[in-house]
Amino acid sequence: MTKSLKHTKILVLEKKLKGVMDLLKIYNTDMETNEFQEIKEFKKGSWINLVNPSENEIKKVCESINIQEDFIRDALDYEEKARIDQEDDDNTTLFVVDVPIIEKGEENEIYTTMPLGMIVVRDDFFITVSLRKNKIIESFEKRKIKNFQTYKKTRFIFQILYLNSSFYLNYLKQINKETEIAEYILKNSMRNQELLKMLNLEKGLVYFTTSLKSNEIVMEKTLRGKIVKLYEEDSEILEDAITENKQAIEMAQIYTNILNGTMDAYASIISNNLNGVMKTLTSITIILAVPTMISSFWGMNVNLPLQNNPFGFIIMICVSVVLTLLVSWCLRRRNML
């Protein structure tokens, strides 16, 4: 299944949910009380979260806070790669990173990635844009992150980057566990289902490795301090995020190499087993050909030895059995049976 096909299925599902879900949410942390709450109006210092927004929602946000629609639409492109885009005219910066997600396949779960857009609008608003709900944004909505305030936009970005790298590590550990389970099952029974599962895991590792390397470029560029203002207490979060991301890249590469080796090994085992089955079937065919050949000779309408002997049938049966055992012994000695 290609990423574009999976994206189409996601969009169909999200459109079905639009009638029952509010895909535009605004959150704000009060600077005095530090209370986090959902609000209805666009207030300075607030966080605007968009999940597969409709055309009306995109226009509403862009007109209300005065930004270009392209910033939001770019982040909704499923094929969009991790990057940074700045617009000096309205002092708006777009960060796009790839986040890990798990999709439900026909038989197995599929590990893949999707773009997450983060838009810093002047010093007024912070916007997150994604095609579907994901655990990273939900962690902030449910206040699971310490020292999180919507008006501290630089820290918010770094916290998202750090949490994103942590989720990659967690998913990589899950992939490793699922690989070990699939290997254990394959040792006892060569099932196509387990082989297909390992193939999906291998594809997921490829997506993860590519996305992690792209995210690393974005974080390294941000660390230089030319994109957003770096505060000393926040830069440590970004440095930790880069470290976690590098570790995830190494893990993904190691797991990919292990999985590739495992797949090659099982391919060789399957091929060897097939050769063994073919060799056994060929040997059985040769053995069965011996009594068939003798029977064919004595079934001809010509004068043959023992045709008038009352014990001729028994003698032919004994000869067939002896020759069959002899051929079997020869094949056994040659390890063909």
Backbone hydrogen bonds in HBPLUS format (Angstrom, degrees):
<---DONOR---> <-ACCEPTOR-->    atom                        ^
c    i                          cat <-CA-CA->   ^        H-A-AA   ^      H-
h    n   atom  resd res      DA  || num        DHA   H-A  angle D-A-AA Bond
n    s   type  num  typ     dist DA aas  dist angle  dist       angle   num
A0006-LYS N   A0002-THR O   3.04 MM   4  6.35 161.3  2.07 150.8 156.1     1
A0007-HIS N   A0003-LYS O   2.84 MM   4  6.01 148.6  1.94 141.8 151.4     2
A0008-THR N   A0004-SER O   2.98 MM   4  6.24 147.4  2.09 141.2 149.2     3
A0009-LYS N   A0005-LEU O   3.15 MM   4  6.51 156.4  2.21 148.8 153.8     4
A0010-ILE N   A0006-LYS O   2.99 MM   4  6.29 150.9  2.08 145.3 153.8     5
A0011-LEU N   A0007-HIS O   2.92 MM   4  6.22 159.0  1.97 152.9 157.7     6
A0012-VAL N   A0008-THR O   3.01 MM   4  6.30 157.9  2.06 149.5 155.2     7
A0013-LEU N   A0009-LYS O   3.07 MM   4  6.29 160.1  2.11 146.5 151.4     8
A0014-GLU N   A0010-ILE O   2.85 MM   4  6.11 161.1  1.89 153.2 158.9     9
A0015-LYS N   A0011-LEU O   2.87 MM   4  6.03 154.9  1.94 149.2 155.7    10
A0016-LYS N   A0012-VAL O   3.19 MM   4  6.41 146.9  2.30 141.3 149.3    11
A0017-LEU N   A0013-LEU O   3.18 MM   4  6.49 137.8  2.37 139.6 151.0    12
A0017-LEU N   A0014-GLU O   3.02 MM   3  5.02 125.7  2.33  92.9 107.6    13
A0018-LYS N   A0014-GLU O   3.04 MM   4  6.23 119.2  2.42 140.1 155.6    14
A0018-LYS N   A0015-LYS O   3.32 MM   3  5.13 146.6  2.44  92.6 101.9    15
A0020-VAL N   A0017-LEU O   2.96 MM   3  5.50 148.8  2.06 115.0 124.0    16
A0021-MET N   A0017-LEU O   2.93 MM   4  5.90 124.9  2.24 154.0 170.1    17
A0051-VAL N   A0023-LEU O   3.06 MM  28  5.13 157.1  2.11 146.7 152.1    18
A0025-LYS N   A0049-ASN O   3.05 MM  24  5.25 167.7  2.07 151.6 155.5    19
A0049-ASN N   A0025-LYS O   2.79 MM  24  5.25 169.9  1.80 162.6 165.4    20
A0039-ILE N   A0026-ILE O   2.81 MM  13  5.54 159.4  1.85 143.4 150.6    21
A0027-TYR N   A0047-TRP O   2.75 MM  20  5.06 166.9  1.76 153.0 157.5    22
A0047-TRP N   A0027-TYR O   2.70 MM  20  5.06 164.6  1.72 149.4 155.1    23
A0028-ASN N   A0037-GLN O   2.93 MM   9  5.69 155.4  1.99 160.7 168.7    24
A0037-GLN N   A0028-ASN O   3.07 MM   9  5.69 157.5  2.12 148.9 155.4    25
A0030-ASP N   A0035-GLU O   2.98 MM   5  5.25 161.0  2.01 140.0 141.1    26
A0034-ASN N   A0030-ASP O   2.69 MM   4  4.75 132.7  1.91 130.0 141.3    27
A0046-SER N   A0043-LYS O   3.03 MM   3  5.60 143.0  2.17 146.6 144.9    28
A0045-GLY N   A0124-ASP O   2.49 MM  79  5.15 165.1  1.52 154.4 157.6    29
A0126-PHE N   A0046-SER O   3.21 MM  80  6.54 149.1  2.31 156.2 162.7    30
A0048-ILE N   A0126-PHE O   2.79 MM  78  6.18 159.8  1.83 156.5 163.4    31
A0128-THR N   A0048-ILE O   2.90 MM  80  6.38 155.9  1.95 159.9 166.1    32
A0050-LEU N   A0128-THR O   2.82 MM  78  6.07 171.4  1.82 165.1 168.1    33
A0130-SER N   A0050-LEU O   3.06 MM  80  6.47 147.4  2.17 149.2 159.2    34
A0052-ASN N   A0130-SER O   2.67 MM  78  6.01 160.3  1.71 164.6 162.6    35
A0058-ILE N   A0054-SER O   3.02 MM   4  6.32 158.3  2.07 151.9 157.5    36
A0059-LYS N   A0055-GLU O   3.03 MM   4  6.25 167.7  2.04 152.2 155.2    37
A0060-LYS N   A0056-ASN O   2.88 MM   4  5.98 153.4  1.95 143.7 151.9    38
A0061-VAL N   A0057-GLU O   3.04 MM   4  6.21 163.9  2.06 149.8 152.6    39
A0062-CYS N   A0058-ILE O   3.01 MM   4  6.17 172.7  2.02 155.1 157.4    40
A0063-GLU N   A0059-LYS O   2.92 MM   4  5.91 161.5  1.96 148.3 153.3    41
A0064-SER N   A0060-LYS O   3.04 MM   4  6.00 147.7  2.15 138.6 147.8    42
A0065-ILE N   A0061-VAL O   3.05 MM   4  6.20 157.9  2.10 155.8 159.4    43
A0066-ASN N   A0062-CYS O   2.82 MM   4  5.29 115.4  2.24 131.0 143.2    44
A0067-ILE N   A0062-CYS O   3.14 MM   5  4.96 149.4  2.24 126.0 135.1    45
A0072-ILE N   A0069-GLU O   3.06 MM   3  5.54 126.0  2.36 108.9 121.2    46
A0073-ARG N   A0069-GLU O   2.97 MM   4  6.23 169.1  1.98 157.9 161.5    47
A0074-ASP N   A0070-ASP O   2.84 MM   4  5.74 159.6  1.88 148.0 152.0    48
A0076-LEU N   A0073-ARG O   3.03 MM   3  5.06 143.9  2.16  98.7 109.9    49
A0077-ASP N   A0074-ASP O   3.25 MM   3  5.48 166.3  2.27 108.9 111.8    50
A0080-GLU N   A0077-ASP O   2.97 MM   3  5.23 164.3  1.99 114.4 118.5    51
A0083-ARG N   A0096-VAL O   2.92 MM  13  5.22 134.9  2.13 126.3 139.0    52
A0096-VAL N   A0083-ARG O   2.88 MM  13  5.22 161.5  1.92 165.4 163.2    53
A0085-ASP N   A0094-LEU O   2.86 MM   9  5.01 158.8  1.90 145.3 151.8    54
A0094-LEU N   A0085-ASP O   2.67 MM   9  5.01 173.3  1.68 161.7 164.2    55
A0087-GLU N   A0092-THR O   2.82 MM   5  5.25 157.8  1.87 164.8 170.0    56
A0092-THR N   A0087-GLU O   3.13 MM   5  5.25 155.5  2.19 143.9 147.9    57
A0122-ARG N   A0091-ASN O   2.97 MM  31  5.16 145.1  2.09 145.5 151.8    58
A0093-THR N   A0120-VAL O   3.05 MM  27  5.19 158.8  2.09 141.3 147.9    59
A0120-VAL N   A0093-THR O   2.86 MM  27  5.19 160.3  1.90 154.2 158.7    60
A0095-PHE N   A0118-MET O   2.74 MM  23  4.95 165.3  1.76 151.1 156.2    61
A0118-MET N   A0095-PHE O   2.69 MM  23  4.95 156.2  1.75 151.8 158.1    62
A0097-VAL N   A0116-LEU O   3.06 MM  19  5.40 163.4  2.09 146.9 150.0    63
A0116-LEU N   A0097-VAL O   2.72 MM  19  5.40 148.7  1.81 161.8 172.7    64
A0099-VAL N   A0114-MET O   2.85 MM  15  5.57 168.2  1.87 162.1 161.3    65
A0114-MET N   A0099-VAL O   3.02 MM  15  5.57 147.8  2.12 148.2 158.1    66
A0101-ILE N   A0112-THR O   2.91 MM  11  5.59 166.5  1.93 149.1 148.2    67
A0112-THR N   A0101-ILE O   3.08 MM  11  5.59 173.7  2.09 157.1 158.8    68
A0103-GLU N   A0110-ILE O   2.81 MM   7  5.04 168.4  1.82 153.0 153.9    69
A0110-ILE N   A0103-GLU O   2.76 MM   7  5.04 170.8  1.77 155.5 158.5    70
A0105-GLY N   A0108-ASN O   2.95 MM   3  5.17 133.2  2.17 132.8 146.3    71
A0117-GLY N   A0129-VAL O   2.80 MM  12  4.80 169.7  1.81 155.1 154.7    72
A0129-VAL N   A0117-GLY O   2.80 MM  12  4.80 154.8  1.87 136.6 142.0    73
A0119-ILE N   A0127-ILE O   2.73 MM   8  4.88 164.7  1.75 146.7 152.1    74
A0127-ILE N   A0119-ILE O   2.85 MM   8  4.88 164.2  1.88 144.2 149.6    75
A0121-VAL N   A0125-PHE O   2.97 MM   4  5.10 163.4  2.00 145.2 148.7    76
A0124-ASP N   A0121-VAL O   2.94 MM   3  5.92 156.2  1.99 148.6 153.8    77
A0125-PHE N   A0121-VAL O   3.20 MM   4  5.10 165.9  2.22 140.0 143.9    78
A0138-GLU N   A0134-ASN O   3.14 MM   4  6.32 161.7  2.18 151.3 156.9    79
A0139-SER N   A0135-LYS O   2.97 MM   4  6.00 139.1  2.14 137.0 145.5    80
A0140-PHE N   A0137-ILE O   3.10 MM   3  5.36 127.8  2.38 102.1 114.7    81
A0141-GLU N   A0137-ILE O   3.00 MM   4  6.33 157.5  2.05 150.9 158.0    82
A0142-LYS N   A0138-GLU O   2.93 MM   4  6.02 148.3  2.03 145.5 152.5    83
A0144-LYS N   A0139-SER O   2.89 MM   5  5.27 169.5  1.90 172.7 169.5    84
A0143-ARG N   A0140-PHE O   3.12 MM   3  4.96 162.9  2.15 102.7 106.5    85
A0152-LYS N   A0149-GLN O   3.28 MM   3  5.62 155.9  2.34 107.9 114.8    86
A0156-PHE N   A0152-LYS O   2.94 MM   4  6.11 151.4  2.02 145.0 154.4    87
A0157-ILE N   A0153-LYS O   2.96 MM   4  6.24 158.0  2.01 152.3 155.9    88
A0158-PHE N   A0154-THR O   3.12 MM   4  6.42 166.9  2.14 152.2 155.2    89
A0159-GLN N   A0155-ARG O   2.78 MM   4  5.99 153.2  1.85 152.9 160.9    90
A0160-ILE N   A0156-PHE O   2.99 MM   4  6.25 153.2  2.07 147.4 154.2    91
A0161-LEU N   A0157-ILE O   2.95 MM   4  6.26 159.6  1.99 151.6 157.4    92
A0162-TYR N   A0158-PHE O   2.85 MM   4  6.07 156.3  1.91 146.5 153.0    93
A0163-LEU N   A0159-GLN O   2.90 MM   4  6.03 165.6  1.92 146.7 151.0    94
A0164-ASN N   A0160-ILE O   2.81 MM   4  5.91 152.5  1.89 146.5 154.9    95
A0165-SER N   A0161-LEU O   3.08 MM   4  6.30 158.1  2.13 144.1 148.7    96
A0166-SER N   A0162-TYR O   3.02 MM   4  6.31 152.6  2.10 146.6 154.7    97
A0167-PHE N   A0163-LEU O   2.92 MM   4  6.21 151.0  2.00 148.0 155.3    98
A0168-TYR N   A0164-ASN O   3.06 MM   4  6.39 150.9  2.15 146.5 154.3    99
A0169-LEU N   A0165-SER O   3.13 MM   4  6.47 157.4  2.18 145.9 151.1   100
A0170-ASN N   A0166-SER O   3.00 MM   4  6.33 156.4  2.05 147.4 153.9   101
A0171-TYR N   A0167-PHE O   2.88 MM   4  6.09 165.0  1.91 153.7 157.2   102
A0172-LEU N   A0168-TYR O   2.87 MM   4  6.05 151.3  1.95 148.5 157.0   103
A0173-LYS N   A0169-LEU O   3.03 MM   4  6.30 150.2  2.12 145.2 152.6   104
A0174-GLN N   A0170-ASN O   3.03 MM   4  6.38 150.2  2.12 143.7 152.2   105
A0175-ILE N   A0171-TYR O   2.87 MM   4  6.18 154.1  1.94 147.8 154.6   106
A0176-ASN N   A0172-LEU O   2.97 MM   4  6.23 153.9  2.04 144.2 151.1   107
A0177-LYS N   A0173-LYS O   3.02 MM   4  6.30 156.3  2.07 147.3 153.0   108
A0178-GLU N   A0174-GLN O   2.93 MM   4  6.17 163.6  1.96 153.2 157.6   109
A0179-THR N   A0175-ILE O   2.88 MM   4  6.05 147.1  1.99 144.5 153.9   110
A0180-GLU N   A0176-ASN O   3.05 MM   4  6.33 156.2  2.11 146.1 151.5   111
A0181-ILE N   A0177-LYS O   3.01 MM   4  6.33 155.5  2.07 149.6 156.2   112
A0182-ALA N   A0178-GLU O   2.95 MM   4  6.12 161.2  1.98 146.1 151.2   113
A0183-GLU N   A0179-THR O   2.90 MM   4  6.12 154.0  1.97 148.7 156.1   114
A0184-TYR N   A0180-GLU O   3.01 MM   4  6.22 155.7  2.07 144.4 150.6   115
A0185-ILE N   A0181-ILE O   3.04 MM   4  6.35 157.6  2.09 150.1 155.7   116
A0186-LEU N   A0182-ALA O   2.92 MM   4  6.11 155.1  1.98 146.1 153.5   117
A0187-LYS N   A0183-GLU O   3.01 MM   4  6.22 139.1  2.19 145.3 155.1   118
A0188-ASN N   A0185-ILE O   3.15 MM   3  5.48 137.2  2.34 103.5 114.2   119
A0189-SER N   A0185-ILE O   2.91 MM   4  6.10 147.9  2.01 149.6 160.0   120
A0191-ARG N   A0189-SER O   3.00 MM   2  5.78 114.7  2.45 113.3  96.6   121
A0195-LEU N   A0191-ARG O   3.31 MM   4  6.65 156.3  2.37 146.6 153.3   122
A0196-LEU N   A0192-ASN O   2.86 MM   4  6.08 159.1  1.90 155.1 160.4   123
A0197-LYS N   A0193-GLN O   3.00 MM   4  6.20 146.9  2.11 138.6 148.0   124
A0198-MET N   A0194-GLU O   2.99 MM   4  6.25 156.2  2.05 145.4 150.8   125
A0199-LEU N   A0195-LEU O   2.98 MM   4  6.24 145.4  2.10 141.2 151.3   126
A0200-ASN N   A0196-LEU O   2.96 MM   4  6.26 153.2  2.03 146.9 153.1   127
A0201-LEU N   A0197-LYS O   2.95 MM   4  6.27 152.9  2.03 147.3 155.1   128
A0202-GLU N   A0198-MET O   2.94 MM   4  6.14 149.7  2.03 140.9 149.1   129
A0203-LYS N   A0199-LEU O   3.01 MM   4  6.32 153.5  2.09 146.0 152.8   130
A0204-GLY N   A0200-ASN O   2.91 MM   4  6.16 153.7  1.98 145.2 152.8   131
A0205-LEU N   A0201-LEU O   2.99 MM   4  6.26 151.0  2.08 146.2 153.1   132
A0206-VAL N   A0202-GLU O   3.15 MM   4  6.46 146.4  2.27 141.5 150.2   133
A0207-TYR N   A0203-LYS O   3.04 MM   4  6.41 159.3  2.08 152.1 156.9   134
A0208-PHE N   A0204-GLY O   2.91 MM   4  6.14 161.4  1.94 149.8 155.3   135
A0209-THR N   A0205-LEU O   2.90 MM   4  6.02 165.5  1.92 147.6 151.3   136
A0210-THR N   A0206-VAL O   3.09 MM   4  6.23 169.3  2.10 151.6 154.3   137
A0211-SER N   A0207-TYR O   2.99 MM   4  6.13 164.4  2.01 151.3 156.0   138
A0212-LEU N   A0208-PHE O   2.84 MM   4  5.93 161.4  1.87 155.2 160.6   139
A0213-LYS N   A0209-THR O   3.14 MM   4  6.29 158.5  2.19 147.4 152.1   140
A0214-SER N   A0210-THR O   3.19 MM   4  6.44 151.3  2.28 141.9 149.6   141
A0215-ASN N   A0211-SER O   2.85 MM   4  6.11 158.7  1.89 152.3 158.5   142
A0216-GLU N   A0212-LEU O   2.93 MM   4  6.11 147.5  2.04 142.7 151.5   143
A0217-ILE N   A0213-LYS O   3.33 MM   4  6.61 149.5  2.43 139.5 145.3   144
A0218-VAL N   A0214-SER O   3.29 MM   4  6.68 156.4  2.35 146.4 152.1   145
A0219-MET N   A0215-ASN O   2.97 MM   4  6.26 162.5  2.01 155.9 160.1   146
A0220-GLU N   A0216-GLU O   2.89 MM   4  6.01 161.8  1.92 151.5 156.7   147
A0221-LYS N   A0217-ILE O   3.00 MM   4  6.10 155.0  2.07 143.9 150.7   148
A0222-THR N   A0218-VAL O   2.98 MM   4  6.19 149.9  2.07 142.8 151.4   149
A0223-LEU N   A0219-MET O   2.90 MM   4  6.08 147.7  2.01 145.7 154.2   150
A0224-ARG N   A0221-LYS O   3.36 MM   3  5.58 145.5  2.49  99.0 107.9   151
A0225-GLY N   A0222-THR O   3.07 MM   3  5.78 162.4  2.10 117.9 123.3   152
A0234-ASP N   A0231-TYR O   2.93 MM   3  5.20 133.0  2.15 105.0 118.8   153
A0235-SER N   A0231-TYR O   2.81 MM   4  5.93 152.2  1.89 165.5 174.7   154
A0237-ILE N   A0234-ASP O   2.95 MM   3  5.39 131.9  2.19 108.4 120.6   155
A0238-LEU N   A0234-ASP O   3.39 MM   4  6.88 152.0  2.47 146.7 153.9   156
A0239-GLU N   A0235-SER O   2.92 MM   4  6.23 156.9  1.97 149.9 156.5   157
A0240-ASP N   A0236-GLU O   2.92 MM   4  6.13 154.8  1.98 143.7 150.4   158
A0241-ALA N   A0237-ILE O   2.89 MM   4  6.13 147.4  2.00 141.4 151.1   159
A0242-ILE N   A0238-LEU O   2.91 MM   4  6.21 153.3  1.98 149.9 156.4   160
A0243-THR N   A0239-GLU O   2.99 MM   4  6.26 156.0  2.05 145.1 151.6   161
A0244-GLU N   A0240-ASP O   2.88 MM   4  6.13 162.3  1.91 150.8 155.3   162
A0245-ASN N   A0241-ALA O   2.86 MM   4  6.02 153.1  1.93 143.8 152.0   163
A0246-LYS N   A0242-ILE O   2.89 MM   4  6.14 156.1  1.95 149.0 154.7   164
A0247-GLN N   A0243-THR O   3.00 MM   4  6.26 157.6  2.05 148.1 154.3   165
A0248-ALA N   A0244-GLU O   2.89 MM   4  6.16 151.1  1.97 144.8 153.2   166
A0249-ILE N   A0245-ASN O   2.92 MM   4  6.23 149.9  2.02 146.2 154.3   167
A0250-GLU N   A0246-LYS O   3.04 MM   4  6.34 161.6  2.07 150.5 154.5   168
A0251-MET N   A0247-GLN O   2.91 MM   4  6.16 162.2  1.94 150.3 155.5   169
A0252-ALA N   A0248-ALA O   2.84 MM   4  5.98 161.5  1.88 148.7 154.0   170
A0253-GLN N   A0249-ILE O   2.97 MM   4  6.18 157.6  2.02 149.0 154.9   171
A0254-ILE N   A0250-GLU O   2.92 MM   4  6.14 158.9  1.96 150.0 156.1   172
A0255-TYR N   A0251-MET O   2.85 MM   4  6.03 172.7  1.85 158.2 160.1   173
A0256-THR N   A0252-ALA O   2.88 MM   4  5.94 147.5  1.99 139.1 148.7   174
A0257-ASN N   A0253-GLN O   2.98 MM   4  6.20 159.7  2.03 146.1 150.7   175
A0258-ILE N   A0254-ILE O   2.93 MM   4  6.22 161.0  1.96 152.7 158.4   176
A0259-LEU N   A0255-TYR O   2.84 MM   4  5.94 163.4  1.87 146.9 151.9   177
A0260-ASN N   A0256-THR O   2.82 MM   4  5.96 157.0  1.87 148.6 155.4   178
A0261-GLY N   A0257-ASN O   2.95 MM   4  6.13 160.5  1.99 145.5 150.8   179
A0262-THR N   A0258-ILE O   2.85 MM   4  6.10 153.2  1.92 147.0 155.3   180
A0263-MET N   A0259-LEU O   2.84 MM   4  6.03 164.2  1.86 151.6 155.3   181
A0264-ASP N   A0260-ASN O   2.97 MM   4  6.17 159.6  2.01 148.4 153.9   182
A0265-ALA N   A0261-GLY O   2.90 MM   4  6.07 153.7  1.97 143.4 151.1   183
A0266-TYR N   A0262-THR O   2.91 MM   4  6.19 162.7  1.94 155.2 158.9   184
A0267-ALA N   A0263-MET O   2.91 MM   4  6.06 146.4  2.03 141.8 151.8   185
A0268-SER N   A0264-ASP O   2.99 MM   4  6.24 151.8  2.07 144.8 151.7   186
A0269-ILE N   A0265-ALA O   2.89 MM   4  6.20 152.1  1.96 145.0 153.6   187
A0270-ILE N   A0266-TYR O   2.84 MM   4  5.97 163.6  1.86 148.0 151.8   188
A0271-SER N   A0267-ALA O   3.00 MM   4  6.14 159.2  2.04 142.0 148.1   189
A0272-ASN N   A0268-SER O   2.81 MM   4  6.00 154.9  1.87 145.9 153.3   190
A0273-ASN N   A0269-ILE O   2.79 MM   4  6.03 157.6  1.84 150.8 157.1   191
A0274-LEU N   A0270-ILE O   2.91 MM   4  6.11 153.2  1.98 145.5 153.1   192
A0275-ASN N   A0271-SER O   2.95 MM   4  6.23 152.6  2.03 144.3 151.7   193
A0276-GLY N   A0272-ASN O   2.93 MM   4  6.23 152.5  2.01 145.8 153.4   194
A0277-VAL N   A0273-ASN O   2.93 MM   4  6.24 155.1  1.99 147.8 154.1   195
A0278-MET N   A0274-LEU O   2.94 MM   4  6.18 163.7  1.97 151.0 155.3   196
A0279-LYS N   A0275-ASN O   2.89 MM   4  6.08 154.1  1.95 146.2 153.5   197
A0280-THR N   A0276-GLY O   2.95 MM   4  6.18 156.8  2.00 146.7 152.7   198
A0281-LEU N   A0277-VAL O   2.92 MM   4  6.16 163.8  1.95 153.7 158.1   199
A0282-THR N   A0278-MET O   2.94 MM   4  6.08 154.5  2.01 144.8 151.9   200
A0283-SER N   A0279-LYS O   3.00 MM   4  6.21 156.7  2.06 145.3 151.3   201
A0284-ILE N   A0280-THR O   2.95 MM   4  6.21 159.1  1.99 151.2 156.8   202
A0285-THR N   A0281-LEU O   2.97 MM   4  6.18 152.9  2.05 143.5 151.0   203
A0286-ILE N   A0282-THR O   3.03 MM   4  6.36 152.2  2.11 146.9 153.8   204
A0287-ILE N   A0283-SER O   2.99 MM   4  6.30 160.9  2.03 152.0 156.8   205
A0288-LEU N   A0284-ILE O   2.94 MM   4  6.16 164.7  1.97 153.1 156.8   206
A0289-ALA N   A0285-THR O   3.05 MM   4  6.14 129.5  2.32 135.7 148.7   207
A0289-ALA N   A0286-ILE O   3.16 MM   3  5.09 132.4  2.40  92.8 106.0   208
A0290-VAL N   A0287-ILE O   3.27 MM   3  5.73 148.2  2.37 108.4 115.8   209
A0293-MET N   A0289-ALA O   2.86 MM   4  5.91 150.1  1.95 143.5 150.6   210
A0294-ILE N   A0290-VAL O   3.15 MM   4  6.46 164.0  2.18 156.5 159.9   211
A0295-SER N   A0291-PRO O   2.95 MM   4  6.04 163.0  1.98 147.0 152.1   212
A0296-SER N   A0292-THR O   3.00 MM   4  6.13 146.2  2.11 139.7 149.0   213
A0297-PHE N   A0293-MET O   3.06 MM   4  6.39 153.9  2.13 149.1 155.1   214
A0298-TRP N   A0294-ILE O   3.19 MM   4  6.51 166.2  2.21 156.6 158.1   215
A0299-GLY N   A0296-SER O   3.22 MM   3  5.07 152.9  2.30  97.3 104.9   216
A0300-MET N   A0297-PHE O   3.32 MM   3  5.81 167.7  2.34 113.9 115.7   217
A0307-GLN N   A0304-LEU O   3.32 MM   3  5.71 150.1  2.41 134.1 131.2   218
A0309-ASN N   A0306-LEU O   3.21 MM   3  4.81 150.6  2.30  92.2 100.9   219
A0312-GLY N   A0309-ASN O   3.01 MM   3  5.00 161.0  2.04 114.9 115.1   220
A0315-ILE N   A0311-PHE O   2.94 MM   4  6.20 157.8  1.99 153.0 160.0   221
A0316-MET N   A0312-GLY O   2.93 MM   4  6.18 159.1  1.97 152.2 157.1   222
A0317-ILE N   A0313-PHE O   2.96 MM   4  6.24 153.2  2.04 146.4 154.2   223
A0318-CYS N   A0314-ILE O   2.95 MM   4  6.22 158.2  2.00 148.7 154.3   224
A0319-VAL N   A0315-ILE O   2.87 MM   4  6.14 157.7  1.92 149.6 156.2   225
A0320-SER N   A0316-MET O   2.87 MM   4  6.07 158.9  1.91 146.6 152.2   226
A0321-VAL N   A0317-ILE O   2.94 MM   4  6.19 158.6  1.98 149.3 155.0   227
A0322-VAL N   A0318-CYS O   2.92 MM   4  6.13 163.3  1.95 151.9 156.1   228
A0323-LEU N   A0319-VAL O   2.93 MM   4  6.11 169.4  1.94 153.9 156.8   229
A0324-THR N   A0320-SER O   2.86 MM   4  5.95 153.9  1.93 144.8 152.9   230
A0325-LEU N   A0321-VAL O   2.92 MM   4  6.11 159.9  1.96 149.5 154.6   231
A0326-LEU N   A0322-VAL O   2.92 MM   4  6.12 149.6  2.01 145.0 154.1   232
A0327-VAL N   A0323-LEU O   2.93 MM   4  6.16 160.8  1.96 149.3 153.6   233
A0328-SER N   A0324-THR O   2.94 MM   4  6.12 158.5  1.99 146.8 153.2   234
A0329-TRP N   A0325-LEU O   2.93 MM   4  6.09 151.7  2.01 141.9 149.3   235
A0330-CYS N   A0326-LEU O   3.01 MM   4  6.30 156.2  2.06 146.9 153.1   236
A0331-LEU N   A0327-VAL O   2.93 MM   4  6.21 162.0  1.97 152.4 157.1   237
A0332-ARG N   A0328-SER O   2.87 MM   4  6.01 149.6  1.97 143.4 152.5   238
A0333-ARG N   A0329-TRP O   3.00 MM   4  6.24 153.8  2.07 147.0 152.7   239
A0334-ARG N   A0330-CYS O   3.23 MM   4  6.50 139.3  2.41 139.2 149.4   240
A0334-ARG N   A0331-LEU O   3.20 MM   3  5.13 127.5  2.49  91.8 105.3   241
A0336-MET N   A0331-LEU O   2.94 MM   5  5.19 167.3  1.96 160.1 156.2   242
A0335-ASN N   A0332-ARG O   3.06 MM   3  5.08 158.9  2.10 108.1 111.0   243
